Amino acid sequence: MKTTGLLGGMSWESTQTYYRMLNQGVAEQLGGFHSAKIVLYSVDFAEIETLQRQGDWEAMADILANAACSLAAAGADFLVIGTNTMHKVAAEVEAASGLPLLHIAEATADILAQQGIDRVGLLGTQFTMEQPFYRQRLEARGIEVIVPEPEQREVIHRVIYQELCRGTINPASKEAYLDVVATLSARGAQGVILGCTEIGLLINQSDTPVALFDTTEIHAQRAVAWALGDGVAF
């Protein structure tokens, strides 16, 4: 088994989901008392969130690159960034660490392609929904990406930062998210990507007939496959 290097803390609410899913996935594959080999570097999200608001992606790249180097020194064989938004600096992190990086958008695109999805809605932070770094990975695979309207994007973003990243689950926010999902479906989306690792804390497939693609679950499942030697050459 390879050792997963998990860059977490963005937020810790979703990092604990990653930790659980990685261990459950290994246990399901290997049985018995098996669990995942993981080294975790959990950042202080307050520092990252401040830099996000300031638009200082270079500073954030430096923070995560240094953290990734620490994971490499601790014995990680590959990297998982436990957040969608910070994949904006994935290339810098991978280059600095010298380790292969499992990109969350690529893993998601693989699942969409397998299911024949070529038009999909995207929920996430405003950075993820509005900037090209995430969408272009999907579009390069022939998948059209639909994002919510501006006022809906503001609601999605606000709930992530003011509620979900702080462990708050608000029924009214859940209904607002499900309304956005329904609207995206009405606009022709064949499914909706939960493109923030906290969104799965609020809504899941049992809440809607629209196909949901939870990136946390997809990412963790692919990481288990990598750890067990499937899908990447080390």
Secondary structure, 3 states (H helix, E strand, C coil): CCCEEEEECCCHHHHHHHHHHHHHHHHHHHCCCCCCCEEEEECCHHHHHHHHHHCCHHHHHHHHHHHHHHHHHCCCCEEEECCCHHHHHHHHHHHHHCCCECCHHHHHHHHHHHCCCCEEEEECCHHHHHCHHHHHHHHCCCCEEECCCHHHHHHHHHHHHHCHHHCCCCHHHHHHHHHHHHHHHHCCCCCEEECCCCHHHCCCHHHCCCCEEEHHHHHHHHHHHHHCCCCCCC
